[in-house]
Amino acid sequence: MTPPGTERTQLCPWLRLSGVRRPPTRIASMLPLALAVVVTACEERGLDLPDDSLLVSQHFRYHARMRDPPPCPEVLSGLEAHYAEMRAFLGFPEQVIDYYLYRDENDMAQTSPCVALAACASGGTVHTTQEIHRHELIHAYLAVLGRPPALIEEGIATVISCGGFEGASGAPTTPWRDLFQVNVTHRKDELGPVTEVYVAGSRLTRWIIDSFGPERFVAFYGSARRGTADQFAHDFETCFGRSLDDVWAEEVAASKPGFLLCPCNGDPWPRDGVPVGLERTCTGGHRPLLVDQDQAHAIDFAGEGFSVWNCDRAGVSSLLDGIQTTSALVQIPAGSYFVAFPSDRPNPFPMPPEPRRLSIGPWRSLGTSCAATVPFVDTGAENLRISAPATGQVWYARILFPTKRRMYLGSGSTEMGAGVFACSKDCPSDLASCTLIPDYFSGGLDMEGEVVIAVQTANTPGRHQKVELSPAL
């Protein structure tokens, strides 16, 4: 008789060798055959892979087509940073990735092995028009482990998001057995079902990692079979001790927010209010922000864009985002967050002339008690943003305008709550004595000296109501 638990251990094996997980033997033995099939297919199609330039680092060979602009100088350091963070989190074996950068979508459609796809990865190779394609990189990193069903393969590549992407909203409505049969390479024919594979796979993957950790997930990734839906259900229950039907109903198909995640590794962002320069980069990035107690923070940002996200539930809308130079007040509950900033250079645009800078510091200018707030001095930034938890309460922000500014309620405000009001510096007994701040089409409202901004929030747990005050032209 097989000892209890033996079948589960055999199905989900994970071994450590010098701190690195070893792929299952049956998967490793299949790699030469799989690579041979890929190479043969490329030869039959007569593909013209990019080779005008080659950049080499410890874990990457970066093949690029001649293009304008050329690959950015920081691309290899950005790739290595992503590789290090993902390997620390997922523990895949050390390897070298071949990365092929095409001139544009037309070039890729005609010369790459990606049939009907905007980008693809086969084995440890990536084909794309993006200088750093994080989704396809996950596929390339984990290819050595094997190819699980698309719900798992696409799920992990979609669920890890450290760039401030909120992901598709809503829960999948298609039964998992139907999604199991979807061919994700036929995007043009099955766009709706393919999208649900990505969303559902993200939710399922997030549940596995939350419940059992990334190590168990990686073991399952290398063991789950691409055969039939019944085989997948059997493998899932054997490895995790839960029926896939039950988990799907409770965790995947249910309308629960927050299915994206970010490992949030690295040195935490300082909270001393001292400006920190963000080096100009074409790769984007993120940095952790650790908050030890519920507290309002003042954020001053100069540059092209940033956002603040919760590490534990990255799929919930960002606590704050700034598209242009911004001053902001945000109530941040105790926890782990990350500040995400996108690429400075979305192709084909040039790098901005000035570097971005960001400062974060505790500041008692925002709270549910008007009397307890202290003035925050308006810096004259292009936008003034306030972000308060949607608790159903009135949140007060005390702002000191050194010079008169005509402000209006901007397009960056969320449509929650009953309104945003300007009150005198003396705390109002009720909002009836305050003035509703109008939108752009109503001409705005003059603000000078000390002004109390009152934000009536909705009662939407887990969400932040974001208010944007913009200067009238």
KAKAJO-V958422 format. One record per residue. N is the residue number from 1. RES is the residue in one letter. PHI is phi in degrees with one decimal (NA if undefined). D_CENTER is the distance of its C-alpha to the mean C-alpha in Angstrom with 1 decimal. Layout:
# KAKAJO-V958422
{{N:RES:PHI:D_CENTER} {N:RES:PHI:D_CENTER}}
This chain:
# KAKAJO-V958422
{{1:M:NA:46.8} {2:T:-73.7:43.2} {3:P:-59.3:42.2} {4:P:-55.3:39.7} {5:G:87.8:36.1} {6:T:-65.1:37.1} {7:E:-61.4:35.7} {8:R:-66.3:32.3} {9:T:-64.7:32.4} {10:Q:-68.7:33.6} {11:L:-74.5:30.9} {12:C:-114.4:28.0} {13:P:-77.4:29.4} {14:W:-141.7:27.5} {15:L:-119.5:29.5} {16:R:-115.7:29.0} {17:L:-133.6:30.9} {18:S:54.7:30.6} {19:G:81.5:27.3} {20:V:-121.7:25.8} {21:R:-72.8:25.6} {22:R:-94.6:27.9} {23:P:-66.2:27.3} {24:P:-55.1:29.8} {25:T:-58.7:33.1} {26:R:-65.6:33.2} {27:I:-74.5:29.9} {28:A:-61.2:30.9} {29:S:-69.3:34.2} {30:M:-87.0:32.7} {31:L:-62.0:30.7} {32:P:-57.8:33.8} {33:L:-65.1:34.6} {34:A:-62.9:31.1} {35:L:-65.9:31.0} {36:A:-63.1:34.5} {37:V:-63.3:33.5} {38:V:-62.8:30.7} {39:V:-62.7:33.1} {40:T:-61.7:35.9} {41:A:-62.3:33.8} {42:C:-64.2:32.9} {43:E:-65.3:36.6} {44:E:-65.8:37.7} {45:R:-84.5:35.5} {46:G:63.0:36.5} {47:L:-70.3:33.0} {48:D:-115.7:32.8} {49:L:-76.0:29.8} {50:P:-59.2:28.8} {51:D:-153.0:30.9} {52:D:-66.5:31.9} {53:S:-143.3:30.3} {54:L:-134.8:29.1} {55:L:-110.5:27.0} {56:V:-127.0:27.1} {57:S:-132.6:25.5} {58:Q:-60.6:25.7} {59:H:-121.3:23.2} {60:F:-140.4:23.0} {61:R:-117.2:25.4} {62:Y:-104.9:24.0} {63:H:-97.0:26.2} {64:A:-128.7:26.1} {65:R:-80.8:28.1} {66:M:-61.5:30.0} {67:R:-155.7:28.0} {68:D:-127.9:27.9} {69:P:-79.8:26.0} {70:P:-71.7:26.0} {71:P:-54.3:23.1} {72:C:-69.5:22.0} {73:P:-61.8:23.7} {74:E:-91.0:20.6} {75:V:-63.2:19.1} {76:L:-68.5:20.6} {77:S:-66.8:19.6} {78:G:-65.1:15.9} {79:L:-64.4:16.3} {80:E:-64.8:18.2} {81:A:-65.1:15.7} {82:H:-65.3:13.0} {83:Y:-58.6:15.9} {84:A:-63.6:17.1} {85:E:-66.9:14.0} {86:M:-69.4:13.4} {87:R:-69.9:17.2} {88:A:-64.0:17.6} {89:F:-83.9:15.3} {90:L:-98.9:16.6} {91:G:69.8:20.0} {92:F:-74.0:20.7} {93:P:-63.9:23.9} {94:E:-65.1:24.2} {95:Q:-163.4:24.6} {96:V:-114.4:24.6} {97:I:-102.6:22.4} {98:D:-92.6:24.0} {99:Y:-117.3:21.7} {100:Y:-108.6:23.3} {101:L:-104.0:22.4} {102:Y:-94.3:24.2} {103:R:-64.8:25.7} {104:D:-161.5:24.3} {105:E:-64.4:23.7} {106:N:-65.8:27.5} {107:D:-59.5:28.1} {108:M:-67.8:25.6} {109:A:-62.6:27.2} {110:Q:-90.3:30.6} {111:T:-123.7:30.2} {112:S:-101.3:27.3} {113:P:-81.6:27.4} {114:C:-82.9:24.5} {115:V:-83.6:26.5} {116:A:60.2:25.1} {117:L:-124.4:21.6} {118:A:-77.1:19.4} {119:A:-164.8:18.5} {120:C:-159.2:19.4} {121:A:-136.2:20.0} {122:S:-134.3:23.3} {123:G:60.7:24.1} {124:G:-95.1:22.8} {125:T:-128.1:22.6} {126:V:-118.5:20.0} {127:H:-123.4:21.2} {128:T:-164.4:19.2} {129:T:-102.9:19.7} {130:Q:-94.0:16.4} {131:E:-62.1:17.2} {132:I:-135.0:14.2} {133:H:-105.9:12.8} {134:R:-64.6:10.2} {135:H:-61.6:10.6} {136:E:-69.5:14.3} {137:L:-62.7:14.5} {138:I:-60.2:13.5} {139:H:-57.1:16.4} {140:A:-66.1:18.6} {141:Y:-61.4:18.2} {142:L:-92.8:19.1} {143:A:-60.3:21.8} {144:V:-64.1:24.5} {145:L:-80.7:24.1} {146:G:131.0:24.9} {147:R:-127.1:23.6} {148:P:-76.6:23.0} {149:P:-55.4:22.9} {150:A:-57.9:20.1} {151:L:-58.2:18.7} {152:I:-88.1:17.9} {153:E:-63.3:17.4} {154:E:-78.7:14.9} {155:G:-60.7:13.4} {156:I:-70.1:12.3} {157:A:-70.0:11.1} {158:T:-91.7:8.8} {159:V:-71.9:7.9} {160:I:-83.0:6.5} {161:S:-137.7:2.8} {162:C:-111.4:3.8} {163:G:-109.2:4.1} {164:G:82.9:4.2} {165:F:-83.5:4.1} {166:E:-80.4:6.3} {167:G:82.3:7.7} {168:A:-68.3:11.4} {169:S:-94.2:13.5} {170:G:85.8:16.6} {171:A:-91.0:17.9} {172:P:-66.0:19.5} {173:T:-109.3:23.2} {174:T:-81.6:24.4} {175:P:-58.2:26.0} {176:W:-65.0:24.4} {177:R:-65.7:27.6} {178:D:-72.3:27.3} {179:L:-66.4:23.7} {180:F:-60.2:24.9} {181:Q:-87.7:27.3} {182:V:-70.0:24.9} {183:N:-89.0:25.0} {184:V:-71.5:21.5} {185:T:-80.3:23.2} {186:H:-96.2:25.1} {187:R:-66.4:22.4} {188:K:-69.3:25.0} {189:D:-86.6:27.2} {190:E:-134.6:24.8} {191:L:-61.1:21.8} {192:G:-62.0:21.7} {193:P:-60.0:22.1} {194:V:-63.2:19.7} {195:T:-59.5:16.8} {196:E:-66.9:17.9} {197:V:-60.3:17.9} {198:Y:-65.7:14.1} {199:V:-66.1:13.5} {200:A:-64.3:16.3} {201:G:-62.3:15.4} {202:S:-61.7:12.0} {203:R:-66.6:13.9} {204:L:-65.9:16.7} {205:T:-62.6:14.9} {206:R:-61.6:13.2} {207:W:-63.3:16.8} {208:I:-61.4:18.3} {209:I:-66.7:16.2} {210:D:-63.8:16.7} {211:S:-83.8:20.4} {212:F:-126.6:21.4} {213:G:91.2:19.0} {214:P:-64.7:17.4} {215:E:-64.4:20.9} {216:R:-66.2:22.3} {217:F:-61.3:19.5} {218:V:-62.4:20.2} {219:A:-62.5:23.8} {220:F:-66.0:23.4} {221:Y:-56.1:21.4} {222:G:-83.3:24.5} {223:S:-116.1:27.0} {224:A:-65.2:26.0} {225:R:-92.2:28.2} {226:R:-89.9:27.6} {227:G:-72.4:31.0} {228:T:-100.8:31.6} {229:A:-62.5:29.7} {230:D:-64.4:32.3} {231:Q:-65.4:31.7} {232:F:-63.2:27.9} {233:A:-61.8:28.8} {234:H:-65.8:31.4} {235:D:-61.3:29.1} {236:F:-63.2:26.4} {237:E:-68.0:29.1} {238:T:-64.8:30.8} {239:C:-80.5:27.9} {240:F:-113.2:26.4} {241:G:71.7:29.6} {242:R:-130.6:28.2} {243:S:-68.7:29.0} {244:L:-62.3:26.2} {245:D:-59.4:27.7} {246:D:-68.5:27.5} {247:V:-62.8:23.9} {248:W:-61.7:22.9} {249:A:-66.9:24.9} {250:E:-85.3:23.7} {251:E:-117.1:20.0} {252:V:-98.4:18.8} {253:A:-78.6:21.1} {254:A:-72.8:21.2} {255:S:-81.9:19.3} {256:K:-115.5:17.0} {257:P:-79.2:13.7} {258:G:84.5:10.8} {259:F:-97.9:10.2} {260:L:-85.4:6.7} {261:L:-143.6:7.0} {262:C:-140.9:6.9} {263:P:-60.8:10.4} {264:C:56.4:10.8} {265:N:-86.3:13.8} {266:G:112.3:16.0} {267:D:-75.0:18.4} {268:P:-63.8:17.6} {269:W:-71.4:17.8} {270:P:-67.3:21.4} {271:R:-118.0:22.4} {272:D:-102.9:25.8} {273:G:79.4:25.3} {274:V:-82.4:26.1} {275:P:-61.0:24.3} {276:V:-114.7:22.1} {277:G:-76.5:21.9} {278:L:-99.0:18.8} {279:E:-58.8:20.3} {280:R:-60.6:20.1} {281:T:-146.5:17.8} {282:C:-96.0:16.9} {283:T:-105.2:14.0} {284:G:71.8:11.6} {285:G:172.5:10.4} {286:H:-157.5:9.6} {287:R:-150.4:12.3} {288:P:-65.8:13.0} {289:L:-135.2:15.1} {290:L:-104.4:17.6} {291:V:-119.4:19.7} {292:D:-87.7:22.9} {293:Q:-153.1:24.2} {294:D:-56.6:23.5} {295:Q:-163.5:24.1} {296:A:-77.8:23.7} {297:H:-126.5:22.2} {298:A:-100.1:23.1} {299:I:-124.5:20.6} {300:D:-120.8:22.1} {301:F:-131.9:20.1} {302:A:-124.9:21.7} {303:G:152.9:19.9} {304:E:-97.4:17.7} {305:G:166.5:14.5} {306:F:-160.1:12.2} {307:S:-154.1:10.3} {308:V:-117.8:10.7} {309:W:-129.1:8.6} {310:N:-84.1:10.3} {311:C:-61.5:9.7} {312:D:-75.2:11.8} {313:R:-138.3:10.4} {314:A:-66.2:6.8} {315:G:-75.7:7.6} {316:V:-70.6:10.4} {317:S:-53.6:10.5} {318:S:-59.7:10.0} {319:L:-68.7:13.2} {320:L:-162.2:13.9} {321:D:-146.9:13.2} {322:G:-130.8:15.7} {323:I:-90.4:16.4} {324:Q:-127.9:19.7} {325:T:-51.2:21.7} {326:T:-141.4:21.3} {327:S:-106.5:23.0} {328:A:-148.9:21.4} {329:L:-120.9:22.4} {330:V:-140.1:20.0} {331:Q:-86.1:21.0} {332:I:-110.8:18.7} {333:P:-65.8:19.8} {334:A:-57.0:20.4} {335:G:157.9:17.5} {336:S:-111.7:14.7} {337:Y:-132.4:11.9} {338:F:-142.9:10.0} {339:V:-98.7:10.6} {340:A:-107.2:8.3} {341:F:-134.5:10.6} {342:P:-77.7:10.5} {343:S:-59.6:13.4} {344:D:-74.1:16.8} {345:R:-133.6:18.2} {346:P:-69.9:16.9} {347:N:-50.9:19.8} {348:P:-101.3:22.7} {349:F:-79.0:22.6} {350:P:-75.5:24.0} {351:M:-66.4:22.6} {352:P:-67.0:23.2} {353:P:-71.7:26.4} {354:E:-112.9:25.4} {355:P:-71.4:22.8} {356:R:-85.0:20.3} {357:R:-141.5:21.0} {358:L:-145.9:19.6} {359:S:-127.1:21.5} {360:I:-133.4:20.8} {361:G:-153.3:23.7} {362:P:-59.5:25.1} {363:W:-155.3:27.2} {364:R:-87.4:29.3} {365:S:-99.3:29.1} {366:L:-135.3:27.2} {367:G:-178.4:28.4} {368:T:-85.5:30.2} {369:S:-108.5:33.5} {370:C:-61.9:34.6} {371:A:-65.3:37.3} {372:A:-85.6:35.1} {373:T:-82.6:32.9} {374:V:-119.9:33.8} {375:P:-65.6:33.5} {376:F:-107.1:30.5} {377:V:-80.4:31.9} {378:D:-62.6:30.4} {379:T:-91.0:29.6} {380:G:79.6:30.1} {381:A:-64.0:26.6} {382:E:-60.4:25.7} {383:N:-136.2:23.9} {384:L:-118.8:24.3} {385:R:-118.7:21.6} {386:I:-128.9:22.0} {387:S:-132.0:19.6} {388:A:-125.8:21.4} {389:P:-58.4:20.7} {390:A:-80.9:22.1} {391:T:-102.6:25.0} {392:G:85.3:27.7} {393:Q:-97.3:29.3} {394:V:-90.8:30.1} {395:W:-106.7:28.1} {396:Y:-112.9:30.1} {397:A:-125.1:29.0} {398:R:-101.0:32.0} {399:I:-119.5:31.8} {400:L:-106.6:34.6} {401:F:-95.9:35.0} {402:P:-61.8:37.5} {403:T:-127.5:38.3} {404:K:-65.6:38.4} {405:R:-133.5:35.2} {406:R:-93.5:35.1} {407:M:-116.1:31.7} {408:Y:-135.5:30.4} {409:L:-76.9:27.6} {410:G:-84.2:24.9} {411:S:-70.6:22.6} {412:G:-81.1:19.5} {413:S:-84.9:21.1} {414:T:-81.5:20.0} {415:E:-93.2:22.9} {416:M:-128.7:23.5} {417:G:86.5:26.7} {418:A:-98.3:30.1} {419:G:148.3:29.8} {420:V:-123.4:29.4} {421:F:-124.6:32.8} {422:A:-107.6:34.5} {423:C:-124.1:37.1} {424:S:-69.6:39.7} {425:K:-64.9:39.2} {426:D:-77.3:41.3} {427:C:-59.0:39.1} {428:P:-75.3:39.9} {429:S:-74.9:41.5} {430:D:-156.1:39.6} {431:L:-74.1:37.6} {432:A:-64.4:40.7} {433:S:-87.7:41.7} {434:C:-102.6:38.5} {435:T:-109.8:37.6} {436:L:-66.3:34.9} {437:I:-75.7:32.7} {438:P:-81.1:33.0} {439:D:-85.7:30.7} {440:Y:-58.6:31.2} {441:F:-70.2:33.9} {442:S:-97.0:35.9} {443:G:95.1:36.3} {444:G:82.7:34.4} {445:L:-142.4:36.1} {446:D:-71.2:37.7} {447:M:-131.6:36.4} {448:E:-151.6:38.4} {449:G:74.8:39.1} {450:E:-88.1:37.5} {451:V:-128.6:35.6} {452:V:-99.9:34.0} {453:I:-98.2:31.1} {454:A:-108.3:31.0} {455:V:-115.3:27.9} {456:Q:-84.7:28.9} {457:T:-94.5:25.8} {458:A:-81.9:25.5} {459:N:-97.7:25.4} {460:T:-128.9:21.9} {461:P:-53.9:20.9} {462:G:85.6:17.3} {463:R:-114.4:16.7} {464:H:-114.6:17.4} {465:Q:-90.4:19.8} {466:K:-105.8:19.0} {467:V:-118.7:22.1} {468:E:-119.2:22.6} {469:L:-106.4:26.1} {470:S:-119.7:26.9} {471:P:-74.8:30.2} {472:A:-74.2:32.6} {473:L:-80.7:33.9}}
